[in-house]
Amino acid sequence: MSQSQFQKFIQTDAAINPGNSGGPLVDMSGQVIGMNTAIYTQSMGSQGVGFAMPSSIIANVYNMLIGPEHKVVRGSIGISFQASMSSAVGRMYGFKNGVIVSTVTPAGGASKAGIQPGDVIISIDGRSIKDGDDLVADISARKVGTSVKLGYLRDGKQNAANVVIGDRAKTYSDLAGNNDDDDNSPQESDAGQTKLGITVSTIPPAVAQKTGIAKGVIVTTVRPGSFADDINLVKGTIITEINRKAVTDEASYRAVVTSLKSKDDVVFVVHSPFQKGGGNSYVGGTLP
């Protein structure tokens, strides 16, 4: 979960010169719809693409600042998720719009409501959500202590849960992992090198101890220009699942890879080797 997710702007052709930042953006009726914030320009002048913060966000922030706490408090349900994923992931897991949960904070509202890593959140209070930005924009604007009804998919079945909104500042630290490096030289395996462009090995004991993941395989090499390289599957990544089939060791990895053929969607459940309890990330694409 990125610290800089709250970036929702109105794109405008209005000139934003030095000194205009913070000024009003008005519509044809003269109503304020935003606050001029920045301009992207290659001429270092007023020619370019301008961005303004929507007035609805400004009003919300203003009301929090003049409220009893005099500070901005963002809502959170205590999960992290992958910001962007290949469409192959959605096809493999049976959804078009929604968010796959990567991690769940133990003391967060989602955990208490029974949400688990791998669940796909598809709606908020009956409203379908498009993606992670949609989810964050809705949840972050809600008052801490209120509840929200989340619709989600688990193993293809639709469920619902009432989740209490928490303070994002208090739950964020629980989602931050440990990024200490560790040197390892795992043994290579040739399985999947032809189809995927990677070699893998069993997870070294030091990595297993650091991550808490003992079953799976770790990527030892990635061939430049290969399928794996194209989908950003990098060296050192731990693979625990391919196309919803568990990968516990090199034998199970080879069994899944052997069945793959051209034009198949391939989705990996992966983990960072430097982060304990980092949760699931999903990397996928379509084999050439």
C-alpha positions in Angstrom: 0.0 0.0 0.0 1.7 3.1 -1.2 2.0 6.2 1.0 1.1 8.4 -2.0 -2.1 6.8 -3.2 -4.3 9.9 -2.7 -3.7 11.5 -6.1 -7.0 12.3 -7.7 -6.9 15.3 -9.9 -9.0 17.1 -12.6 -7.1 17.5 -15.8 -7.5 20.9 -17.3 -6.2 23.0 -20.2 -6.4 26.2 -18.1 -3.0 27.9 -17.8 -1.3 27.4 -14.4 1.5 29.9 -14.1 3.8 30.3 -11.1 1.6 31.8 -8.4 -1.6 30.3 -9.8 -1.2 27.2 -7.6 -3.9 27.2 -4.9 -6.2 29.4 -7.0 -9.7 28.4 -8.0 -10.6 26.3 -11.1 -14.1 27.4 -12.2 -16.6 26.0 -14.6 -18.6 27.9 -17.3 -21.1 29.0 -14.6 -18.4 30.5 -12.4 -18.7 27.8 -9.8 -15.5 26.6 -8.1 -14.9 22.9 -9.0 -11.2 22.6 -8.0 -8.0 24.1 -6.8 -5.2 24.6 -9.3 -2.3 22.4 -8.1 0.4 21.8 -10.8 1.2 21.8 -14.5 3.2 19.4 -16.6 5.1 21.4 -19.2 8.1 20.9 -21.4 8.4 24.7 -22.1 8.7 25.7 -18.5 5.7 28.0 -19.1 2.0 27.9 -19.1 1.7 25.6 -22.1 1.0 22.1 -21.0 -1.4 19.9 -19.0 -2.8 21.4 -15.8 -4.1 19.5 -12.8 -6.5 20.7 -10.1 -7.6 19.1 -6.9 -11.4 18.4 -6.9 -13.4 20.8 -4.7 -15.1 17.8 -3.1 -11.8 16.6 -1.6 -10.9 20.2 -0.5 -14.2 20.5 1.3 -13.7 17.2 3.1 -10.2 18.1 4.2 -11.4 21.5 5.3 -14.1 20.1 7.4 -11.7 17.7 9.1 -9.2 20.5 9.9 -11.9 22.7 11.5 -13.4 19.7 13.3 -12.7 18.7 16.9 -9.4 16.8 16.1 -8.0 19.6 13.8 -6.3 17.0 11.6 -6.9 14.9 8.5 -7.8 11.3 9.3 -8.0 8.8 6.5 -10.1 5.7 6.8 -8.7 2.2 6.4 -9.9 -1.4 6.5 -6.5 -2.8 7.1 -5.5 -4.5 3.9 -2.9 -4.1 1.2 -3.3 -4.9 -2.5 -1.5 -4.7 -5.8 -2.1 -1.4 -7.6 -2.2 -2.8 -11.1 -2.5 -6.3 -12.6 -2.6 -8.0 -15.9 -6.1 -8.7 -17.3 -5.0 -12.4 -17.3 -5.2 -12.3 -13.5 -8.9 -11.3 -13.7 -9.7 -14.0 -16.2 -7.9 -16.6 -14.1 -9.7 -15.7 -10.9 -13.1 -15.0 -12.4 -13.6 -11.2 -12.1 -13.5 -8.1 -14.3 -13.6 -5.4 -11.7 -12.3 -5.5 -8.1 -9.3 -5.8 -5.9 -7.4 -8.9 -4.8 -6.4 -8.7 -1.2 -2.6 -9.2 -0.7 -2.3 -8.8 3.1 -4.7 -8.4 6.0 -3.6 -6.5 9.1 -4.3 -8.7 12.1 -5.9 -6.0 14.2 -7.7 -4.3 11.3 -11.4 -4.2 10.4 -11.0 -6.5 7.5 -9.3 -9.2 9.6 -12.0 -9.0 12.3 -14.7 -9.4 9.6 -13.1 -12.5 8.2 -11.5 -11.1 5.0 -8.5 -13.2 3.9 -5.6 -12.8 1.5 -6.7 -13.9 -2.0 -10.3 -12.6 -1.5 -11.5 -10.3 -4.3 -13.4 -7.2 -3.1 -15.9 -6.3 -5.7 -18.4 -3.9 -4.0 -18.9 -1.4 -1.2 -22.3 -1.0 0.2 -23.8 -2.6 -2.9 -21.8 -0.3 -5.3 -19.5 -2.1 -7.7 -15.9 -0.9 -7.4 -13.7 -0.6 -10.5 -10.2 -1.0 -9.0 -7.9 -0.2 -6.1 -8.1 3.6 -6.7 -11.9 3.4 -6.4 -11.6 1.3 -3.2 -9.1 3.7 -1.6 -11.0 6.8 -2.5 -14.2 5.5 -1.0 -12.8 4.0 2.2 -10.3 6.8 3.0 -13.1 9.4 2.9 -15.2 7.5 5.5 -15.3 8.3 9.2 -13.3 6.2 11.5 -15.6 3.9 13.6 -18.3 3.6 11.0 -19.0 0.4 9.2 -19.2 -0.6 5.5 -20.6 -3.7 3.8 -18.0 -5.3 1.5 -19.0 -7.7 -1.2 -16.2 -10.1 -2.1 -15.4 -13.3 -4.0 -13.7 -16.3 -2.4 -13.0 -19.4 -4.5 -15.5 -18.0 -7.0 -18.4 -17.7 -4.5 -19.8 -14.3 -3.6 -19.8 -13.3 0.1 -20.5 -10.2 2.1 -19.0 -8.8 5.4 -19.6 -5.7 7.6 -16.2 -4.1 8.1 -15.4 -1.3 10.7 -13.4 1.6 9.3 -10.1 2.2 11.2 -7.6 5.0 11.3 -5.2 4.5 8.3 -2.3 6.1 10.2 -2.5 3.5 13.0 -2.9 0.5 10.7 -0.3 1.5 8.1 2.7 0.6 10.2 1.4 -2.9 10.6 1.5 -3.3 6.8 5.1 -2.2 6.4 7.5 -5.0 6.1 11.2 -5.6 6.7 13.3 -5.0 3.6 16.7 -6.2 4.9 18.7 -7.9 2.2 20.0 -11.5 2.5 22.6 -13.1 0.3 21.7 -16.5 -1.1 22.9 -18.7 -3.9 20.1 -21.2 -4.6 20.6 -24.2 -6.9 19.1 -23.8 -10.4 16.5 -25.9 -12.2 15.9 -26.0 -15.9 12.1 -26.6 -15.6 10.1 -23.8 -17.3 13.2 -22.3 -19.0 11.8 -22.8 -22.5 8.2 -21.8 -21.9 8.6 -19.1 -19.2 12.2 -18.1 -19.5 13.1 -18.8 -15.8 14.9 -21.3 -13.7 13.9 -22.0 -10.1 15.1 -23.9 -7.0 13.8 -24.8 -3.6 13.6 -21.9 -1.1 16.8 -21.6 0.9 16.5 -22.1 4.7 17.6 -18.5 5.4 14.9 -17.1 3.0 12.3 -19.4 4.4 13.1 -18.2 8.0 13.0 -14.6 7.0 9.7 -14.7 5.0 7.9 -17.5 6.9 7.4 -19.3 3.5 8.8 -22.8 3.4 6.8 -24.2 0.5 7.3 -23.0 -3.0 10.2 -22.2 -5.4 12.4 -19.2 -5.8 13.3 -17.7 -9.2 17.1 -18.0 -9.7 17.4 -16.6 -13.3 15.3 -14.7 -15.8 16.1 -14.8 -19.5 16.1 -11.3 -21.0 13.2 -10.9 -23.5 11.4 -13.9 -22.2 7.7 -14.2 -21.1 8.8 -13.9 -17.5 10.8 -10.8 -18.3 7.9 -9.2 -20.1 5.6 -9.6 -17.1 8.2 -8.4 -14.6 8.8 -11.7 -12.9 12.2 -10.9 -11.3 15.1 -13.0 -9.9 14.6 -13.8 -6.2 10.8 -13.9 -6.4 9.1 -16.7 -4.5 6.4 -18.5 -6.4 3.7 -20.4 -4.4 1.0 -20.8 -6.9 0.5 -20.9 -10.7 -3.0 -20.8 -12.3 -4.6 -21.4 -8.9 -2.5 -24.6 -8.4 -0.3 -24.8 -5.4 3.5 -24.8 -6.0 5.1 -26.4 -3.0 8.4 -27.6 -4.5 10.2 -28.1 -7.8 8.2 -31.2 -8.7 4.8 -29.5 -8.4 6.3 -26.5 -10.2 7.3 -28.7 -13.2 4.0 -30.4 -13.2 2.1 -27.2 -13.7 4.5 -25.7 -16.2 4.5 -28.9 -18.3 0.8 -28.5 -18.9 1.0 -24.9 -20.2 0.7 -24.2 -23.8 0.8 -21.2 -26.2 -2.0 -18.6 -25.7 -2.7 -19.8 -22.2 -3.2 -17.2 -19.5 -0.6 -17.7 -16.8 -0.9 -16.1 -13.3 1.6 -16.5 -10.6 1.1 -15.9 -6.9 4.4 -14.5 -5.8 6.1 -13.1 -2.7 9.2 -10.9 -1.9 12.2 -12.8 -0.5 12.9 -9.7 1.7 9.6 -9.2 3.4 8.1 -11.3 6.2 4.4 -11.8 5.9 4.3 -9.6 2.8 1.2 -11.3 1.5 0.3 -12.4 -2.0 1.1 -10.4 -5.2 -0.3 -11.5 -8.6 1.8 -11.4 -11.8 0.4 -12.7 -15.0 0.1 -12.6 -18.8 -0.7 -14.6 -21.9 1.9 -17.0 -23.3 3.0 -16.1 -26.8 
